[in-house]
């Protein structure tokens, strides 16, 4: 595997289900990100982790719970979601969060989530 | 007012046309100006970026930044069907931790 991988690629869940999204990066990066992408809206930054510590939590509802057990893996635990949470959830990684350079983010293919 | 404004399109052009994609922004602290390309069922990938003002060229692609007008552009010359994708502008300030602010993306279709 290379780059940033995400599983599952598609997920359909009911409002009472609990599920988890998984992200893995094979780039040796120290920072990982969760974004939400909805139609006709800009990418919304949800969470940022640097060296397994959360550095940003962008006013995300508590029904989304991130977990970063090590610098290569990132999870997004989902419970009691709403239909408006249906979107593409993208994971990204970068070398760090505090570089003075561009600090390019590399994205995974996303998980298409549908909440019924 | 949104920090970054981008026309979502869709934009449909014939093969070989010159494509112009644009974004405006309001935050004068932005120093890095990026263009990401996102193919269907894929994540965004960085196409090119510019630091501060000026132009940057990479093959058929040219990125321009006009900080005085808070306006950035991406030009695609001799557009190809393989250029069909959504193009997202993105910007961030420099120094320390700075989050990236994205536009909505413009969906481009190049018709053979």
Contacts between the chains, C-beta under 8 A, distances in Angstrom:
chain1	res1	chain2	res2	distance
A	4	B	43	7.3
A	40	B	8	5.4
A	40	B	104	5.9
A	41	B	104	6.1
A	42	B	2	7.7
A	42	B	4	6.7
A	42	B	6	7.9
A	42	B	88	8.0
A	42	B	101	7.3
A	42	B	102	4.4
A	42	B	103	5.9
A	42	B	104	5.2
A	42	B	105	7.8
A	43	B	44	7.7
A	43	B	88	7.2
A	43	B	102	4.2
A	45	B	99	5.6
A	45	B	100	7.5
A	48	B	99	7.5
A	50	B	97	7.9
A	55	B	97	6.5
A	56	B	97	7.9
A	56	B	99	6.9
A	90	B	43	5.4
A	90	B	44	7.5
A	92	B	43	7.5
A	97	B	97	4.7
A	98	B	96	5.5
A	98	B	97	5.2
A	100	B	94	6.2
A	100	B	95	5.9
A	100	B	96	7.7
A	102	B	32	5.6
A	102	B	34	7.6
A	102	B	49	5.9
A	102	B	51	7.6
A	104	B	46	5.4
A	104	B	49	7.9
A	105	B	46	7.7
A	105	B	100	6.6
A	106	B	45	7.8
A	107	B	43	3.2
A	107	B	44	5.0
A	107	B	45	6.8
A	108	B	43	5.2
A	109	B	41	6.8
A	109	B	42	5.4
A	109	B	43	5.1
A	110	B	42	7.9
A	110	B	43	5.5
